[in-house]
Amino acid sequence: MQLGIPHRASRSSRPRLRAPLDQQAIGLLVVACILFVVPVLFGRSPYFMQLGVTTCLFAALAESLNLITGMTGPVSFAHAAFYAIGAYASALLALHLGLGFWGGFIGALVLTSALGLLLGLPTLRLGGSYLAIATIGLQVIVQGVLLQWVGLTNGPTGITNIMKPTLFGWSIEQGVPYYLFVAAWLCLILLLLHRITRSRLGYELLAIREDERAALAIGVPVSRLRVAMFTLAAALAGGTGSLYAHYIGSIDPYVFDLTLSATVLVTVLLGGRGSIIGVLVSAALLTLLPEYLQVLSNYRIVLYGAGMLLLTLFFPKGLAGLSPSRWLLRPATPPPLPEGGGGRTDA
């Protein structure tokens, strides 16, 4: 052995560096393939297409809440409020101002994101049960305004005769065309969440969710990121509400109640906080199971509630904790940082 001469490992003994397999991306690609294969198998059935549209809309709404509760931690009971604001804003802009679907859709995105920013700044400074109570109050206020402001929202009667979307001059009617339209919106949301979780921002959100004080100690801008995610989630909920309004053709305040907000929150918790595919599977189950349990109509609600209770008690991590391979449904975590690529230092 010669001193002073560094030992050079043989080529065969050197560790091989391989790019980590993005298993979440593979899972999302499989989901996208399933979504666009559904019309091939069930496109001739109006019932299955309607069920598919409802499932995609509910999944999109749940994934938008996953940005808040799943990735940063706060519990929000006001997501149906942003869903309602998007639906009403799109319908009113399209009907009364003559902006059509796309004008209403863009208006719904802008309005809900602005409201999300304005409401997120004061409410997200609260924590724990105080934040939950504040969002419940926001939900009740929005539904009360929709019921009482008859001159604008038509009160309990709601808004009817909402036009269908158009794309390059073609009307997107119910059935396969609208299903593909909504499935594309859902895929866009899934892609956005995937890109967030696989970026440096994903590290910061994960740190905030796991330990807010530790995140502050290492320089993560906790308040700024929570408000940003709240604003983005509100915009996505508003866009989904726009798609719902133009699909169903008529809306009323009773659809957007506190029960819907609670159901969306339960969907995120059952799927696993931060798990993109887990929340997607949970949304599909909570939409489809009640339909297929209609045979047991007398016991459907009991079985439905008992199943959710057992899953919550014995599997607190949700469906993500049931995944045999632990990667398909587990909460998304960013890829390892390169050497010397530490987190932010700005507060």
N, C-alpha and C positions, 0 to 999 in steps of 0.2 A: 504493500500500500504506500503510495507516494503522498507525503504531506504537502499541503498547499495546493494540490490540484483537485478541483472539485470533481466529485463523482458524477459521471453522466450515465443516467439510466438507459438501458437498452430500449429500443423502440417498442419491443413487445411488452416490457414491464411498465411503460408509461400508461397512466390512466387515460382512457379515451373520453374526451369531452363531447357529449351529445346534447343537442338542444332538447329541453324537456318537452315531452309529449303533452300537448295542450288537450287534456282529456275532456275538459269542459267544452271546448270548441267542437270536439267530436260529438259529444252528447247533444249540443245545440244543433249541429248539422243533421243528426238523426231526427231530432224533433221537427226541423224544417221539412225534411223529406216526408215525414208522416203527415204533416199539415197539408202538404200539396198533393199527397196521394189520396187523401180522404175524398175529394170530389170525383176521382176516378172510380172509387168503389161505391160511393153513396150519392153521386151527383143527381141521380134520377129521383131521389126521394126528397121532397120539400121538407118533410119533418126532420130528417137527418141534417139537411143543410141549415135549417133554422137552429137546430141544436148545436151545430158546429159554430155558427156565428155567435150564439150566446156564450159558448165556451170560450171562444177567442176573446170576446169583449171582456168577460170576467177575468180571464187570465191576464190580459193587458192591464186591467185595473189593479189586480193583485201585485203584478210585477212592479208597477209604479209605486205602490206602497212599500214594496221591498226595498226601495231606495232609502226610505226613511227608517222604518222599523227594523228591517233586515240588515242594513249596512251601517247605519249610524246609531241605532239603539232606541230613539224616542218612540213612544207608543202614541199613535194618532187615531182618534175616532172621528175625524172630520173629512175622511177621504171621499165619502159620498157627496159631501158639500161641493168639492171641486168638480166631481163628476157631474153634478147637477148644474153648476155654473157653466161648464163647458157645453152641456146639452142645450140649456136655455139660450146662452149667448149665440151659439151657432144657428139655432132655429130663428131667433129674432133678427139677427143680421141677414140671414138668407131671405126671410119672408118680408120684413118691414123695410129694409134698406136695399133690397134687391141685389145683394152681393153674391147670391148663389152659394153652393156648398163650399167651394174653396175659400171664398171670402169669410164665410161663417166659421170654417175650420181654423183658419189662421187667426181670426178674431178671438176664437175660444182659447187658442194656445197663448196668445198675448195677454188676454184678460186674466186667465187663471194663473199664469206665471207671475204677473204683476201682483195679484192678490196674495199668491203664495209668498212672495217676497215681503210684502207689507205685513202680513200676518205672522210670518215666520220670525221676523226680527224681534218682536216682543215675546211671543209665546215660547220660542225655543230657549229662552233664558231660564224658563222654569224647568223643573226636573221632576221625575217620578210621577206620583199621583197628581201633582198640581198641573203638569202638562196634559195629562189625560183628561182632567176635569175641564181645562181650558178648551181643548179640542171638542169635547162634548158640547160645551156652550156654543162654540162656533157652528157646529152641525145643527143645533136647534135653531140658532138665529137664521141661518141660511134657509132652512125649510120654512120657518115662520115668514120670512120675507117673500118666498115663492108663493105661499098661501094667501098672504094679506095684500100684496101689491097687485091688485086686480088689473089696474090700468096697464101694467107692463107684462105681467106673466099670465093674465087671465085667471088668476086665482086657482081654486081647486079644480076647475075645468081643464086647465092646462092649455097646451098649444097643439093644434091639429094641422093636418095637410102639409106636413113638412116634406119638402122635395127630396128626391133621390140624388145622390152624387152623380156628377158627370166627369168623364175623363176623355180628353181629346174629342169632345163632341158626342161621345157615347154615354148613354145613361146606364149607370150601374144598378141593375135591378136586383131583386131578391133572388135567392138561390145560389148557384155556383159563382156568378160574378161578384156578388157582395161578400160571399165567404172568402174568396181569394183576396178581395180588397182588405178585409179585416185581418186575414191571416198575414198579409204583407205588413200591416201596421204592427201586429204582434211580433213578427220577426225583426222588425226595425227596433222595437223596444228591447228585445232579447239581445240583439247585437250591441246596442248601446250599453246595456248592463254588463255584457261580457267585456267590452272594451274598457269600461271603468274599472272592473275588478282586476283586469290584467295589466293595469297601468300603475304608476307611482301613486296616483290618487287612491287606488285600492288599498295600499298599505296604510295610508292616513285614515281612511274610513274604518278599516279593520282595527286600528289602534284606538280610534274614538269609541267604537262599539265595545271593545274589550275593557278598556280602562281610560276614562276621560282624563283623569289627573295625570296619568303617565304620558298620555298623548300631549297634553299641555306642557309637560316638563321637557319634552324633546322638541318643542317648537312647532307642533301641529296646530294650525289655526282652527280650533274646534268650532267656535261659533260661526265663523265664515263658511266652513264646509257644511255644517248642518243647515244653515240657511240656504246655501246653494242647492243641496240635495232636496230640501223641502220645496224650493221653487221649481226645480226640474220635475219632481214627482207631481206637483200640482198641475204643471203644464201637460204632462203625459195623461193624467186623469181627465183633464179638460178636453184633450184631443179625443180620448176614448169616449167621453160623453157626447161629443159631436157626432162620432160615428154611430153611437147608439140612437141618438135622436133622429138622424136621417135614415136609419134602418127601420126603426119601429114606426115612424111617420107621425106619432103623437106622443107627447110627454105630459106628465102631471107631477105635482110635488110629492105624492105619496110613494112614488118609486124610490126616491132618494132620501130615505129616512135613516135613523140611527142604526136600525137593524142591518141595513146594507153595509154601513161602515164597520160594524162589529163583525159581520160575516167576512168582509175582506181582510180584516185584521186576523181573524181566526185562520183564514186560508194561509196567510204568511207564516203564522206560528206553527201550523200543522205541517207545512212544507219544509220548515227549517229556516230560521232567520239567516238571510244572506245566501241561501241556496237558490240559484236561478231556476234550475230544472226541478228541484223539490217543490217550489211554489207553483210551478207550472203544472206538475202532476197533481198537487193538492187542489188547484183550481178546477182541473178537469174532473177529479173525483167528486168534488162538492157540487159541480154542475150536473154531472151525468147520473150519479147515484140516486138522487131524488126522483129522476125520471124513471129509472128502472126498478125502483122500489114501489111504484104505483100499484103493482099487483098486491102488495101488502099495505094497502092504503090505510087500514085501521091502525097499523103499527109502524108506519113509515117514519114518522117523526121520532118515535121512541127509539127505533133502531138507529136512525141517523144520529140522534143525540148521544146514545150510548156508545156508538163507535168513536165519535169525536172525544168523548170523555175518557174512554179507555186509552186511546192513542195519546192523549195529553198526559195522562197519569203515568203510563208505563214507558212512553217514549217522548220525554220532554224535549228532545232535539228535533222532533217531528219526523217526517218521512226521510229526511237526510240521515237519521240515525238507523233507518231500516235497510239502507242500501248495502247489499252483500259485498260489493267491491269497494265501497266507501268513497268512490270518486265521482260516480255519476250524479248522485243527488246531494253530496255533501256541500256545505257552504263554500262559495268560491274564495280562494285565497290567491293573491298575486304571485307571480313567479319570483324566484329568488333574485335579489338585487345583485348586480355585478359588484366586484370588489371596488371599494372606494366610492360606491354610489349611495351614500347615506341619504337620509330623509331630509326634509326641509329644515331650514334654520330660521325662517321668518316666522314671526308670531302672528 
